[in-house]
Amino acid sequence: MRIADAIKREQRGCDRDVPKGTYAFDPDLTRCPKTLLTPRVSEVVGWWDEWRRYGVLPFGGRSLDDEPAVVFDAIDLCQRTYDAAMAEKV
């Protein structure tokens, strides 16, 4: 692990508990949000990220309509969550 990454992990509380209020978007969090994700949730967020950034879908469809319903629903939920978070940020 690079030193810069280790410093970021420390600041975010990825390896230890941090005081409540550390994360303004969810003051009740006491750990880095990424460490709270299950492997399956991380995989689904990865689908959304790859779709958003590169237009790549997990089952090779050309559009979300070509993917299984679970993929469509998961990516849609991630996008709506992202949009809501960005709307609050402004």
SULDA-V345248 format. One record per backbone hydrogen bond with DSSP energy under -1.0 kcal/mol. CO is the residue of the C=O (numbers start at 0). NH is the residue of the N-H. E is the energy in kcal/mol with one decimal. If there is no record, write none. Layout:
<<CO NH E> <CO NH E>>
This chain:
<<1 5 -2.2> <2 6 -2.4> <3 7 -2.1> <4 8 -2.6> <5 9 -2.1> <6 10 -2.6> <7 11 -2.3> <8 13 -2.6> <12 31 -1.5> <18 21 -1.5> <22 25 -1.2> <25 28 -2.2> <26 20 -2.1> <29 17 -2.6> <31 34 -1.2> <32 35 -1.3> <33 36 -1.1> <37 41 -2.5> <38 42 -2.0> <39 43 -2.2> <40 44 -2.6> <41 45 -1.9> <42 46 -1.8> <43 47 -2.0> <44 48 -2.6> <45 49 -2.7> <46 50 -2.3> <47 51 -3.0> <48 52 -2.8> <49 53 -2.2> <49 55 -1.5> <50 54 -1.2> <56 59 -1.6> <62 65 -1.5> <63 66 -1.3> <67 71 -2.0> <68 72 -3.1> <69 73 -2.2> <70 74 -2.7> <71 75 -2.5> <72 76 -2.5> <73 77 -2.4> <74 78 -2.6> <75 79 -2.6> <76 80 -2.4> <77 81 -2.5> <78 82 -2.9> <79 83 -2.2> <80 84 -2.2> <81 85 -2.5> <82 86 -2.2> <83 87 -1.8> <84 88 -1.4> <85 89 -1.0>>
